[in-house]
Amino acid sequence: MTPITLHLRAETKPLEHRSALSPAVVKQLVESGFSVNVEKSPTDPERIFKDSDYEPYASLVEAFSWPEAPTDHFIIGLKELPEEDFPLKHTHIQFAHCYKGQAGWDQVLGRFAAGGGTLYDMEFLEDENRRRVAAFGYHAGYAGAALALEDWAWQLQHGAETPLPGKKPYNTESDLLKEVTSDIAAGVAKNDGKAPQILIIGALGRCGRGAIDLCLAAGIPESNLLKWDLAETSAKDGPYEEIRQSDIFINCIYLDKPIPKFVTEDFLKEGSNNRRLSVVCDVSCDTTNPHNPIPFCNRPTYFDKPTTAVDGFANPPLSYITIDHLPSLLPREASEAFSNALLPSLLELPNASAAPVWLKARKLFEDKLATLPPPHGHSKNS
C-alpha cells in the first residue's frame, strides 16, 4: 500500500505561531509508515517550532506550495485558508469555520464543491461519544482569562482612554503567568485590595477549565469565581443580572443552536447605576454567528489590539476581547497538546473509509455541501 502523505502547510493568519503537527508527532507518524512534507516556516508569522526540528523526520518544502501538491496528499493546517477563489481539489484537515452559518460559509464550501476536494473540519472530529478528539479549548480559556485579567487591571491603572497594549506570544506558560500575576497584584492594590469578581459560563468544559486554572494560578480567590454551565443558564433566561454584577465575564460555551442572550448593551444601560462589569472576554468568539449571545461582541479583536471599547459606557468603562486564535498566545504548549490528542485519529487515516472519526466528519461535510445554494448546491426542484 502506498503510504499516506500529510502536507503540513504554513499558516498565514497574522500572529498565528501554532502548528497542527509538532515535531514529536511528525516523528511518530513517520515511524508508523506515513510520509510527511512540512512547508518551511515563513518569517511572519513564524512557526513556534524551527524547520530544523522537523528535518530529521520530514521533507521540507517551500512555504505555500500546497496547491501544487499531488491531489492524494492530505493538506493539514490550523486556521482558515486565505480568501481566494481557486477550486480546492485536495482533502483538507483544518478549522474552516463554515459549518455554523458564519459569514462567507458558502464561498468556503463552494471552493470544495468546485474542485472536488474534501474538508475534514477539526472542530467536528468526534469520537463515538460525540466528544472532540482534539481541541485547543483549554489553552483558549487559559489565554482568554489571562487577557481579561490584564485588561481589568489595566483599566484601573490607566483609565478608559488608553486601551490595553498589544500582546505577542509567550515562549512558555510560566512567562505569561508571571506577567498576569504581577498585573493583577497592581490592579488589586488600585482597587482597595479587592480582587475582581469573575463569572465564567461554560465552566465545565475544556475552555472553562482553562479559564478557571489561570484565575486560580494568578491569585484570584476561588470565592470570587462564579462557575456556570448548562444547569445555571437553563434555570432561567438571560440577560443575567449576575453578569452585570461581575467585574469580568468570560464566555466559554460551545454555541451550536439559538439560545437566549447572555447580556446586551440595553440591559447593561438599564442598570448603569450599579453595573460592575467592565471586561468581557468572548473566548467562544462567535462574532458572526446569527445566534451570538453577546450581540455587542460583533467584531474580532487581534493580538496587536486585543480589546475594543464599547461606546457609551464609563465609570467603569466596558471593553471586550474577541480574538479567535487565543491559544496562539501559548503556541508551544497549545500545539504540543493538540497534536498529541490528534495523533490517534491521524493514525487511522489509512482506514478512513471505516474509522468512525473520519466517516462522521466526511458525512458532515457532504451534508453541509448539500446546503449550498446553486450553482454548487441542490435546488428545491432537483
C-alpha positions as MATLAB code, in Angstrom:
seq = 'MTPITLHLRAETKPLEHRSALSPAVVKQLVESGFSVNVEKSPTDPERIFKDSDYEPYASLVEAFSWPEAPTDHFIIGLKELPEEDFPLKHTHIQFAHCYKGQAGWDQVLGRFAAGGGTLYDMEFLEDENRRRVAAFGYHAGYAGAALALEDWAWQLQHGAETPLPGKKPYNTESDLLKEVTSDIAAGVAKNDGKAPQILIIGALGRCGRGAIDLCLAAGIPESNLLKWDLAETSAKDGPYEEIRQSDIFINCIYLDKPIPKFVTEDFLKEGSNNRRLSVVCDVSCDTTNPHNPIPFCNRPTYFDKPTTAVDGFANPPLSYITIDHLPSLLPREASEAFSNALLPSLLELPNASAAPVWLKARKLFEDKLATLPPPHGHSKNS';
ca = [
       0.000    0.000    0.000;
       1.282    3.461   -0.893;
       1.975    5.375    2.329;
      -0.294    8.274    3.128;
       1.336   11.670    2.718;
       0.464   14.517    5.020;
       1.398   18.021    3.864;
       1.733   20.460    6.771;
       1.041   23.894    5.339;
       2.423   27.168    6.646;
      -0.110   29.372    8.419;
      -0.988   32.785    7.017;
      -3.080   34.355    9.774;
      -1.150   37.211   11.446;
       0.456   36.196   14.748;
      -0.544   32.550   14.282;
       2.501   30.687   15.576;
       0.908   27.333   16.369;
       1.328   24.191   14.319;
      -1.152   21.376   13.694;
       1.735   18.911   13.973;
       4.577   19.102   16.463;
       7.972   17.626   15.512;
       7.419   14.828   18.041;
       4.125   13.855   16.416;
       5.673   14.007   12.931;
       8.329   11.588   14.170;
       5.644    9.166   15.389;
       3.726    9.424   12.116;
       6.816    8.642   10.047;
       7.677    5.727   12.323;
       4.124    4.451   11.679;
       4.612    4.440    7.902;
       3.369    7.903    6.935;
       5.201   10.322    4.684;
       5.171   13.935    5.888;
       6.024   17.101    3.968;
       6.447   20.254    6.034;
       6.300   23.677    4.464;
       9.150   25.890    5.580;
       8.067   28.455    8.115;
       7.594   31.993    6.832;
       9.163   34.759    8.867;
       5.744   36.292    9.569;
       4.011   34.521   11.159;
       6.890   32.343   12.293;
       6.016   28.829   13.430;
       6.892   28.151   17.074;
       8.930   25.104   16.013;
      12.033   25.565   13.904;
      12.283   23.966   10.459;
      15.324   22.076   11.716;
      13.152   20.436   14.400;
      11.211   18.663   11.621;
      14.109   17.981    9.277;
      15.209   14.618   10.729;
      11.766   13.113   10.012;
      10.020   15.121    7.298;
      10.744   16.541    3.868;
      10.901   20.329    3.938;
       9.103   22.005    1.033;
       8.555   25.618    0.106;
       6.028   27.658    2.069;
       2.565   27.951    0.485;
       3.318   25.204   -2.052;
       0.347   23.028   -1.052;
      -1.868   23.978   -4.046;
       0.637   22.221   -6.331;
       0.912   19.063   -4.211;
      -0.391   15.777   -5.675;
      -4.126   15.532   -5.142;
      -3.824   12.408   -2.990;
      -1.836   14.304   -0.354;
      -3.738   15.361    2.770;
      -3.270   19.086    3.426;
      -3.222   19.767    7.156;
      -3.171   23.155    8.863;
      -4.971   25.065   11.568;
      -6.661   28.293   10.607;
      -8.802   29.015    7.585;
      -7.243   29.348    4.152;
      -6.626   32.790    2.639;
      -9.655   34.198    0.821;
      -9.009   33.088   -2.740;
     -11.381   31.783   -5.375;
      -9.488   28.893   -6.991;
     -11.158   25.480   -6.562;
      -9.903   23.190   -3.799;
      -9.001   19.733   -5.083;
      -7.284   18.218   -2.037;
      -8.525   16.740    1.197;
      -8.002   19.425    3.851;
      -7.818   18.839    7.598;
      -8.246   22.211    9.328;
     -10.550   24.577   11.186;
     -12.654   26.091    8.406;
     -15.306   27.997   10.424;
     -18.016   27.470    7.828;
     -20.462   24.950    9.305;
     -22.458   27.216   11.626;
     -23.664   29.892    9.246;
     -20.642   32.133    9.669;
     -20.148   34.963    7.213;
     -18.814   33.652    3.915;
     -19.558   29.993    4.661;
     -20.919   29.383    1.179;
     -17.824   30.789   -0.532;
     -15.602   28.484    1.523;
     -17.625   25.347    0.840;
     -18.183   26.385   -2.758;
     -14.460   26.109   -3.429;
     -14.521   22.463   -2.313;
     -17.565   21.779   -4.477;
     -15.868   23.388   -7.469;
     -12.630   21.433   -7.093;
     -13.938   18.103   -5.862;
     -11.955   18.397   -2.646;
     -12.958   17.274    0.838;
     -12.979   19.089    4.171;
     -12.389   17.293    7.446;
     -13.109   20.141    9.844;
     -11.079   19.741   13.035;
     -13.835   21.324   15.082;
     -16.062   18.358   14.222;
     -13.687   15.418   14.552;
     -15.572   13.451   17.213;
     -15.374   10.022   18.807;
     -18.283    7.630   19.316;
     -19.367    9.638   22.388;
     -19.529   12.863   20.328;
     -16.545   14.238   22.191;
     -13.981   16.123   20.137;
     -10.820   14.104   19.682;
      -8.591   17.178   19.788;
      -9.264   20.754   20.774;
      -7.444   23.914   21.776;
     -10.179   24.754   24.272;
      -8.105   24.524   27.427;
      -5.424   26.899   26.208;
      -8.042   29.215   24.654;
      -9.703   29.568   28.050;
      -6.369   29.950   29.805;
      -5.133   32.670   27.429;
      -8.511   34.438   27.296;
      -8.722   34.633   31.080;
      -5.174   35.979   31.189;
      -6.023   38.826   28.807;
      -9.274   39.562   30.640;
      -7.466   39.891   33.965;
      -4.807   42.082   32.410;
      -7.442   44.330   30.839;
      -9.249   44.704   34.181;
      -6.008   45.699   35.902;
      -5.049   47.994   33.010;
      -8.355   49.881   33.176;
      -7.877   50.549   36.883;
      -4.382   51.904   36.390;
      -4.750   53.752   33.080;
      -8.434   54.583   32.695;
     -10.557   54.173   29.594;
      -8.681   56.465   27.220;
      -5.689   54.172   26.672;
      -6.520   50.611   25.595;
      -4.604   47.528   26.675;
      -1.371   47.346   24.638;
      -0.814   44.646   22.059;
       0.485   41.225   23.026;
       2.997   38.852   21.497;
       3.150   35.103   22.052;
       4.862   33.893   25.193;
       7.604   31.328   24.967;
       6.248   29.406   27.952;
       3.139   29.312   30.103;
       5.160   30.379   33.137;
       6.214   33.588   31.362;
       2.562   34.514   30.808;
       1.541   33.632   34.356;
       4.339   35.714   35.854;
       3.161   38.802   33.945;
      -0.534   38.294   34.743;
       0.136   37.718   38.445;
       2.125   40.941   38.647;
      -0.540   42.929   36.783;
      -3.350   41.577   38.965;
      -1.468   42.459   42.130;
      -1.145   46.038   40.875;
      -4.837   46.132   39.918;
      -5.972   44.776   43.283;
      -3.866   47.386   45.064;
      -5.559   50.095   42.982;
      -8.979   48.565   43.762;
      -8.723   48.966   47.543;
      -7.344   45.481   47.945;
     -10.318   43.783   46.261;
      -9.829   41.090   43.620;
     -12.235   41.060   40.660;
     -15.487   39.107   40.704;
     -15.431   36.799   37.668;
     -18.291   34.911   36.032;
     -17.357   32.033   33.718;
     -20.105   30.462   31.606;
     -19.154   27.067   30.196;
     -17.094   26.326   33.288;
     -17.310   22.540   32.984;
     -15.785   22.305   29.505;
     -12.149   22.311   28.403;
     -12.237   26.044   27.789;
     -13.839   26.816   31.139;
     -11.336   24.658   32.997;
      -8.503   26.572   31.361;
     -10.022   29.903   32.413;
     -10.518   28.706   35.989;
      -6.981   27.339   36.237;
      -5.484   30.634   35.050;
      -7.549   32.664   37.506;
      -6.567   30.481   40.439;
      -2.906   30.374   39.404;
      -2.894   34.188   39.159;
      -4.116   34.503   42.744;
      -7.852   35.081   42.302;
      -9.663   33.609   45.349;
     -11.953   30.733   44.430;
     -14.774   32.545   46.230;
     -14.509   35.262   43.554;
     -15.195   32.789   40.740;
     -18.798   32.188   39.754;
     -18.793   28.992   37.681;
     -21.833   28.486   35.459;
     -22.697   25.810   32.962;
     -25.866   24.402   31.402;
     -27.617   23.924   34.745;
     -27.389   27.620   35.569;
     -28.150   29.028   32.109;
     -31.063   26.603   31.677;
     -32.607   27.559   35.007;
     -33.634   30.993   33.726;
     -33.432   33.057   30.575;
     -30.956   35.875   30.145;
     -29.876   38.575   30.126;
     -28.343   37.779   33.503;
     -28.001   40.171   36.408;
     -25.050   38.072   37.607;
     -23.066   39.205   34.569;
     -23.840   42.848   35.263;
     -22.666   42.396   38.843;
     -19.363   40.755   37.877;
     -16.230   42.720   37.045;
     -15.229   40.237   34.351;
     -17.377   37.921   32.239;
     -15.657   35.081   30.366;
     -17.783   33.228   27.813;
     -16.562   29.671   27.197;
     -19.633   27.976   25.738;
     -19.893   25.910   22.582;
     -22.608   27.555   20.515;
     -24.468   25.189   18.197;
     -28.086   26.389   18.387;
     -30.138   29.503   19.202;
     -30.038   30.429   22.894;
     -31.268   33.437   24.922;
     -28.917   36.402   25.067;
     -26.496   36.380   27.985;
     -26.038   40.144   28.093;
     -26.881   43.113   25.857;
     -25.978   46.798   25.750;
     -29.539   47.812   26.570;
     -29.594   45.523   29.583;
     -26.333   46.978   30.890;
     -27.580   50.524   30.397;
     -30.756   49.757   32.338;
     -28.606   49.022   35.367;
     -25.895   51.563   34.686;
     -26.065   52.937   38.209;
     -24.972   49.651   39.740;
     -23.052   47.991   36.878;
     -19.728   46.437   37.809;
     -18.994   44.720   34.503;
     -16.019   46.268   32.724;
     -14.416   43.410   30.772;
     -15.969   40.732   28.543;
     -13.784   38.019   27.078;
     -15.727   36.067   24.475;
     -13.468   33.036   24.166;
     -16.136   31.294   22.077;
     -15.767   34.143   19.579;
     -18.971   33.686   17.598;
     -18.874   37.265   16.320;
     -20.594   36.493   13.009;
     -22.844   33.718   14.271;
     -26.508   34.744   13.993;
     -27.107   33.245   17.457;
     -24.317   35.176   19.193;
     -25.465   35.507   22.859;
     -23.360   38.664   23.371;
     -24.546   40.865   20.485;
     -22.177   43.764   21.103;
     -19.186   41.424   20.731;
     -19.658   41.504   16.981;
     -16.205   42.301   15.630;
     -12.943   40.402   16.037;
     -10.054   41.813   18.021;
      -6.425   40.924   17.459;
      -3.269   40.407   19.479;
      -1.849   43.741   18.358;
      -5.082   45.445   19.513;
      -6.670   42.955   21.906;
      -9.621   45.000   23.146;
     -12.478   47.038   21.702;
     -14.185   49.704   23.814;
     -17.987   49.708   23.818;
     -19.232   53.257   23.252;
     -21.477   54.880   25.832;
     -20.029   53.242   28.950;
     -17.928   54.946   31.611;
     -17.203   54.566   35.315;
     -16.401   51.789   34.735;
     -15.578   51.579   31.043;
     -16.583   48.481   29.099;
     -14.368   46.619   26.665;
     -14.389   43.210   25.052;
     -11.886   40.666   23.743;
     -12.822   38.530   20.714;
      -9.565   37.010   19.470;
     -10.344   33.859   17.511;
      -6.965   32.197   17.976;
      -6.273   32.790   21.649;
      -4.175   29.624   22.077;
      -1.536   31.307   19.881;
      -0.613   33.293   22.965;
       0.911   29.989   24.168;
       1.873   28.399   20.859;
       4.284   25.761   22.110;
       2.167   24.149   24.830;
      -1.027   24.516   22.797;
       0.484   22.894   19.686;
       2.011   20.019   21.622;
      -1.203   19.216   23.490;
      -3.373   19.465   20.361;
      -1.195   17.393   18.050;
      -0.717   14.679   20.688;
      -4.503   14.428   21.034;
      -4.985   14.357   17.243;
      -2.352   11.666   16.626;
      -4.508    8.553   17.285;
      -7.066    9.757   14.734;
      -4.392   10.599   12.166;
      -3.052    7.068   12.520;
      -6.496    5.851   11.386;
      -6.366    7.757    8.079;
      -5.282    4.677    6.084;
      -8.626    3.199    7.137;
     -10.619    6.447    6.847;
     -13.466    4.752    4.976;
     -14.221    2.683    8.099;
     -12.827    4.735   11.000;
     -15.758    6.410   12.839;
     -13.984    9.744   13.364;
     -13.336   10.236    9.652;
     -16.588    8.674    8.495;
     -18.620   11.106   10.603;
     -16.523   14.071    9.506;
     -16.947   13.208    5.835;
     -20.704   12.734    6.184;
     -20.998   16.103    7.909;
     -19.030   17.726    5.082;
     -21.301   16.143    2.495;
     -24.409   17.217    4.409;
     -23.160   20.811    4.585;
     -22.174   20.747    0.923;
     -25.759   19.820    0.065;
     -26.998   23.048    1.686;
     -25.055   25.238   -0.733;
     -27.207   27.483   -2.916;
     -26.993   26.912   -6.686;
     -24.831   26.558   -8.722;
     -22.984   24.319   -6.242;
     -25.888   23.154   -4.078;
     -29.128   21.390   -4.793;
     -32.047   23.489   -5.965;
     -35.509   22.891   -4.491;
     -36.641   21.303   -7.744;
     -33.689   18.964   -8.216;
];
